């Protein structure tokens, strides 16, 4: 009987020890589960010291100074200083002066081209007409050669640059208001060279010049007149003079 009691007591003690061990294991597992279920705490970072704020004015946009050499007109007149306004005024005055000079030069060139080249009564037109008449005149062709091969030039020289100079001409006005135009040049053909002289008159109220004389001189030959107003006037006067007869006698 005693032996059974001892065995019973030993079994109870072992059972209690097993329960205590199981309880301890469960507590440890629960603690481990709690540790793994919660996220690790973040490490707090040190807070930077507050920055000091200073009251500063916004920087103003600065433009370059306007001068007469870099002024492009973008800066309004109201924003210019006194010196810059003076510079802009000087620049505009200079530009206006250039425009006026350009217009004057253009007008002068246009006037020259019209009066000396394109006008029906210009010196160039009279020169070209004279050369054409000389080339077509049989007397000039006989002395100078083929009219198609005749060349007119200003100065008698072997230098081609001097030969290309403008034809000599003179314009004068007399006391009666008559405008006298005189032109001289040389003409050369296969047979020889001649000197041409032209004198034209434009009287007040007239729009074109009229020939007073137009001749060609070839050395050693008689002068060839293509126009001679004085001789033509004398011929007309002689032709217009009527003969008066009385009793069979001619009275002049």
C-alpha positions in Angstrom: 0.0 0.0 0.0 2.7 2.4 0.8 4.4 1.5 -2.4 1.3 2.5 -4.4 1.1 5.8 -2.5 4.7 6.6 -3.4 4.2 5.7 -7.0 1.0 7.9 -7.1 2.8 10.8 -5.5 5.7 10.5 -8.0 3.3 10.4 -11.0 1.5 13.6 -9.8 4.8 15.3 -9.3 5.9 14.4 -12.8 2.6 15.6 -14.3 2.9 18.9 -12.5 6.4 19.4 -13.8 5.3 18.6 -17.4 2.5 21.2 -17.1 4.9 23.8 -15.8 7.3 23.1 -18.6 4.5 23.3 -21.2 3.3 26.6 -19.7 6.8 28.1 -19.8 7.2 27.0 -23.4 3.9 28.6 -24.3 4.8 31.9 -22.6 8.1 32.0 -24.5 6.4 31.4 -27.8 3.8 34.1 -27.1 6.6 36.6 -26.3 8.4 35.7 -29.4 5.2 36.1 -31.5 4.6 39.6 -30.0 8.1 40.7 -30.8 7.8 39.5 -34.5 4.3 40.9 -35.0 5.2 44.6 -34.2 7.4 46.4 -36.7 10.6 47.7 -35.5 10.5 51.2 -34.2 12.0 53.8 -36.6 15.0 55.6 -35.4 14.3 59.3 -34.9 16.4 61.6 -37.0 17.9 64.7 -35.4 15.8 67.8 -36.3 17.8 70.4 -38.2 18.1 73.8 -36.5 15.6 76.3 -37.8 17.0 78.5 -40.6 17.2 82.2 -40.2 15.0 84.1 -42.6 16.2 87.5 -43.6 13.9 90.1 -45.2 15.6 90.7 -48.6 14.2 92.7 -51.5 13.6 91.0 -54.9 16.5 91.8 -57.3 15.5 94.3 -60.0 16.0 93.4 -63.7 18.8 95.6 -65.0 18.9 96.5 -68.7 21.9 97.7 -70.6 22.5 101.3 -71.2 21.0 102.6 -74.5 23.5 104.4 -76.8 23.2 105.7 -80.4 25.2 102.6 -81.5 23.1 99.8 -79.8 19.6 101.4 -79.7 17.1 99.1 -81.4 14.0 101.0 -80.3 12.8 98.3 -77.9 13.1 100.3 -74.8 10.1 102.8 -74.5 10.9 106.5 -74.6 9.4 106.9 -71.1 12.0 104.6 -69.6 15.0 106.3 -71.1 17.2 108.6 -69.1 18.0 112.1 -70.3 21.3 111.0 -71.8 19.7 108.0 -73.5 16.9 110.2 -75.0 19.6 112.5 -76.4 21.4 109.6 -77.9 18.2 108.2 -79.5 17.4 111.6 -80.9 20.9 111.9 -82.4 20.6 108.5 -83.9 17.2 109.2 -85.5 18.5 112.6 -86.8 21.5 110.8 -88.4 19.3 108.2 -90.0 16.9 110.8 -91.3 19.9 112.7 -92.8 21.1 109.5 -94.6 17.6 109.0 -96.0 17.5 112.6 -97.3 21.0 112.3 -98.8 20.0 109.0 -100.5 16.9 110.5 -102.0 18.8 113.5 -103.2 21.4 111.3 -104.9 18.8 109.1 -106.4 17.0 112.2 -107.8 20.2 113.6 -109.1 21.1 110.4 -110.9 17.6 110.1 -112.3 17.7 113.7 -113.6 21.1 113.1 -115.2 19.9 109.9 -116.9 16.8 111.6 -118.2 18.4 114.8 -119.4 21.6 113.2 -120.9 20.4 109.8 -122.0 16.6 109.2 -122.2 15.3 112.7 -123.1 14.5 113.2 -126.8 16.5 116.4 -126.7 19.5 115.0 -124.7 23.2 115.3 -125.8 23.4 111.5 -126.1 20.4 111.4 -128.5 21.8 114.2 -130.6 25.2 112.4 -130.8 23.6 109.1 -131.8 21.5 110.8 -134.5 24.6 112.6 -135.9 26.6 109.3 -136.1 23.8 107.5 -137.8 23.5 110.4 -140.4 27.3 110.3 -141.1 27.2 106.5 -141.6 24.4 106.9 -144.1 25.8 109.9 -146.0 27.3 108.9 -149.4 29.9 111.7 -149.2 31.2 110.5 -145.8 31.2 106.9 -146.9 33.3 107.9 -149.9 35.9 109.6 -147.7 35.8 107.4 -144.6 34.8 104.0 -145.8 32.0 101.5 -145.0 29.5 103.2 -142.6 28.9 100.0 -140.6 32.6 100.0 -139.7 32.8 103.7 -138.6 33.6 104.3 -134.9 32.9 107.6 -133.1 35.0 108.6 -130.1 35.8 111.7 -128.1 39.6 112.2 -128.3 42.0 111.4 -131.1 44.5 109.1 -129.3 45.7 105.5 -129.4 44.8 105.0 -125.7 41.5 103.1 -125.6 40.7 104.6 -122.1 41.0 108.1 -123.3 39.0 107.3 -126.5 36.2 106.0 -124.3 35.8 109.4 -122.5 32.5 111.3 -122.9 32.0 113.3 -126.0 32.9 117.0 -125.5 29.9 119.3 -125.4 29.1 122.8 -124.3 25.8 124.5 -123.5 25.4 128.3 -123.3 22.6 130.8 -123.3 22.9 134.2 -125.1 21.4 137.6 -124.2 18.2 136.8 -126.3 17.6 133.6 -124.3 18.7 131.3 -127.0 20.3 128.0 -125.8 23.3 127.0 -127.8 24.5 123.4 -127.8 27.9 122.6 -129.4 29.2 119.0 -129.8 32.5 117.9 -131.1 33.8 114.3 -131.6 35.9 112.2 -134.0 34.8 109.5 -136.3 37.0 106.9 -137.9 36.4 104.6 -140.8 38.4 102.1 -142.8 39.7 104.9 -145.1 40.4 107.7 -142.7 39.4 109.8 -139.7 37.2 112.9 -139.6 36.4 115.6 -137.1 32.7 116.4 -136.5 31.3 119.7 -135.4 27.7 120.4 -134.4 26.1 123.7 -133.4 22.4 123.6 -132.4 20.1 126.4 -131.1 16.9 126.2 -129.1 15.0 129.5 -129.0 12.7 130.6 -126.2 9.4 128.8 -126.4 10.8 125.9 -128.4 11.2 122.4 -127.1 13.8 121.1 -129.4 17.2 122.2 -130.7 17.6 123.1 -134.4 20.8 122.7 -136.4 22.8 125.8 -137.1 25.5 123.7 -138.7 26.6 120.1 -138.8 29.8 119.3 -140.7 32.6 116.7 -141.1 36.2 117.7 -141.7 38.6 115.2 -143.3 42.2 116.3 -143.6 43.0 117.3 -147.2 39.4 117.3 -148.3 36.6 119.9 -148.6 34.4 120.2 -145.6 31.2 118.2 -145.8 28.1 120.0 -144.5 25.2 117.8 -143.5 23.4 120.9 -142.0 24.1 124.6 -142.7 21.3 126.9 -141.5 23.0 130.0 -142.8 23.4 128.7 -146.3 19.9 127.3 -146.3 18.5 130.7 -145.3 20.4 132.4 -148.0 19.1 129.9 -150.6 15.5 130.3 -149.4 15.9 134.1 -149.6 17.3 133.9 -153.1 14.6 131.5 -154.2 11.9 133.7 -152.7 13.1 136.9 -154.3 10.8 137.7 -157.2 12.0 139.2 -160.4 10.3 142.5 -161.4 10.2 143.4 -165.1 9.1 146.7 -166.5 9.2 147.4 -170.3 11.3 144.1 -170.7 13.9 145.2 -168.2 14.7 143.0 -165.1 14.6 145.1 -161.9 16.1 143.7 -158.7 
